[in-house]
Amino acid sequence: MLENAYQTSKAKITSMDIKYIICFAADLDTKDISLIFNIEPASVNTVRYRIKKKFAEEDAFRMVF
């Protein structure tokens, strides 16, 4: 389902967006994601907000966030 959403998305998807979306879909904790990417937990929340804003009109991404 996510693969179809990526292909039909109007917004540009970067490789980092895909990595974060996979982590969000896997329902990882913010702390776990921050350890994986070696960033602050607040940065994970910022990335989640920006991705959510980027894909606001896409129905397939609503289940991830």
GROMACS elastic network, one bead per residue, 0.5 to 0.9 nm:
[ bonds ]
;  ai    aj funct       b0    kb
    1     4     6  0.53959   500
    1     5     6  0.64594   500
    1     6     6  0.88661   500
    1    60     6  0.70137   500
    2     6     6  0.61854   500
    2     7     6  0.87162   500
    2    60     6  0.65221   500
    2    61     6  0.73839   500
    3     6     6  0.51202   500
    3     7     6  0.64013   500
    3     8     6  0.87810   500
    4     7     6  0.51640   500
    4     8     6  0.61941   500
    4     9     6  0.83796   500
    4    60     6  0.85720   500
    5     8     6  0.52248   500
    5     9     6  0.57069   500
    5    58     6  0.75293   500
    5    59     6  0.84132   500
    5    60     6  0.60024   500
    5    61     6  0.75884   500
    6     9     6  0.52652   500
    6    10     6  0.87246   500
    6    11     6  0.89836   500
    6    13     6  0.74127   500
    6    18     6  0.87461   500
    7    10     6  0.86159   500
    9    12     6  0.75245   500
    9    13     6  0.81133   500
    9    55     6  0.79970   500
    9    58     6  0.72743   500
   10    13     6  0.88668   500
   10    55     6  0.86107   500
   10    58     6  0.89116   500
   11    54     6  0.66297   500
   11    55     6  0.70137   500
   12    54     6  0.86107   500
   13    16     6  0.81756   500
   13    17     6  0.60275   500
   13    18     6  0.69825   500
   14    17     6  0.50915   500
   14    18     6  0.65172   500
   14    19     6  0.88495   500
   15    18     6  0.51447   500
   15    19     6  0.63943   500
   15    20     6  0.88004   500
   16    20     6  0.61943   500
   16    21     6  0.84963   500
   17    20     6  0.51864   500
   17    21     6  0.60201   500
   17    22     6  0.85493   500
   17    47     6  0.83613   500
   17    51     6  0.71281   500
   18    21     6  0.50578   500
   18    22     6  0.61308   500
   18    23     6  0.86406   500
   19    22     6  0.52299   500
   19    23     6  0.63963   500
   19    24     6  0.87596   500
   20    23     6  0.50245   500
   20    24     6  0.61382   500
   20    25     6  0.85183   500
   20    33     6  0.80871   500
   20    44     6  0.85378   500
   20    47     6  0.79539   500
   20    48     6  0.78726   500
   20    51     6  0.88046   500
   21    25     6  0.59649   500
   21    26     6  0.84305   500
   21    48     6  0.83772   500
   21    51     6  0.82471   500
   21    61     6  0.87003   500
   21    64     6  0.72588   500
   21    65     6  0.85723   500
   22    25     6  0.50281   500
   22    26     6  0.60769   500
   22    27     6  0.86426   500
   22    64     6  0.86583   500
   23    26     6  0.50523   500
   23    27     6  0.64386   500
   23    28     6  0.58018   500
   23    29     6  0.86820   500
   23    33     6  0.68965   500
   24    27     6  0.50500   500
   24    28     6  0.60410   500
   24    29     6  0.82904   500
   24    30     6  0.88733   500
   24    33     6  0.85757   500
   24    48     6  0.82759   500
   24    64     6  0.60530   500
   24    65     6  0.68202   500
   25    28     6  0.77265   500
   25    63     6  0.80061   500
   25    65     6  0.76965   500
   26    64     6  0.85390   500
   27    64     6  0.81825   500
   28    31     6  0.82196   500
   28    32     6  0.62463   500
   28    33     6  0.65010   500
   29    32     6  0.51126   500
   29    33     6  0.63124   500
   29    34     6  0.86093   500
   30    33     6  0.51855   500
   30    34     6  0.61386   500
   30    35     6  0.86685   500
   30    41     6  0.58589   500
   30    42     6  0.83999   500
   30    44     6  0.63916   500
   30    45     6  0.74499   500
   31    34     6  0.50753   500
   31    35     6  0.62603   500
   31    36     6  0.87280   500
   31    40     6  0.82186   500
   31    41     6  0.57251   500
   31    44     6  0.84912   500
   32    35     6  0.51292   500
   32    36     6  0.62841   500
   32    37     6  0.88188   500
   32    41     6  0.86360   500
   33    36     6  0.50397   500
   33    37     6  0.62831   500
   33    38     6  0.81797   500
   33    39     6  0.83313   500
   33    41     6  0.77233   500
   33    44     6  0.71077   500
   34    37     6  0.53384   500
   34    38     6  0.54922   500
   34    40     6  0.56853   500
   34    41     6  0.52477   500
   34    42     6  0.85484   500
   34    43     6  0.78092   500
   34    44     6  0.63806   500
   35    39     6  0.66782   500
   35    40     6  0.81127   500
   35    41     6  0.84000   500
   36    39     6  0.80411   500
   37    40     6  0.88427   500
   39    42     6  0.83571   500
   39    43     6  0.65586   500
   39    44     6  0.75647   500
   40    43     6  0.52927   500
   40    44     6  0.69324   500
   41    44     6  0.51724   500
   41    45     6  0.66971   500
   41    46     6  0.88834   500
   42    45     6  0.51510   500
   42    46     6  0.63605   500
   42    47     6  0.87789   500
   43    47     6  0.61693   500
   43    48     6  0.85333   500
   44    47     6  0.50857   500
   44    48     6  0.61104   500
   44    49     6  0.85943   500
   45    48     6  0.50116   500
   45    49     6  0.61819   500
   45    50     6  0.86799   500
   46    49     6  0.51119   500
   46    50     6  0.62384   500
   46    51     6  0.86398   500
   47    50     6  0.51136   500
   47    51     6  0.60788   500
   47    52     6  0.83864   500
   48    51     6  0.52690   500
   48    52     6  0.59876   500
   48    53     6  0.85213   500
   48    65     6  0.76691   500
   49    52     6  0.50749   500
   49    53     6  0.61017   500
   49    54     6  0.85655   500
   50    53     6  0.50432   500
   50    54     6  0.60679   500
   50    55     6  0.86954   500
   51    55     6  0.62081   500
   51    56     6  0.83489   500
   52    55     6  0.53434   500
   52    56     6  0.57702   500
   52    61     6  0.79689   500
   52    62     6  0.82790   500
   52    65     6  0.70006   500
   53    56     6  0.51616   500
   53    57     6  0.86959   500
   54    57     6  0.82456   500
   54    58     6  0.89912   500
   55    58     6  0.53222   500
   55    59     6  0.83909   500
   55    61     6  0.68560   500
   55    62     6  0.85103   500
   56    59     6  0.78945   500
   56    61     6  0.80062   500
   56    62     6  0.79126   500
   57    61     6  0.87229   500
   57    62     6  0.89000   500
   58    61     6  0.58613   500
   58    62     6  0.71754   500
   59    62     6  0.54628   500
   59    63     6  0.79380   500
   60    63     6  0.65457   500
   60    64     6  0.79247   500
   61    64     6  0.52972   500
   61    65     6  0.68076   500
   62    65     6  0.56739   500
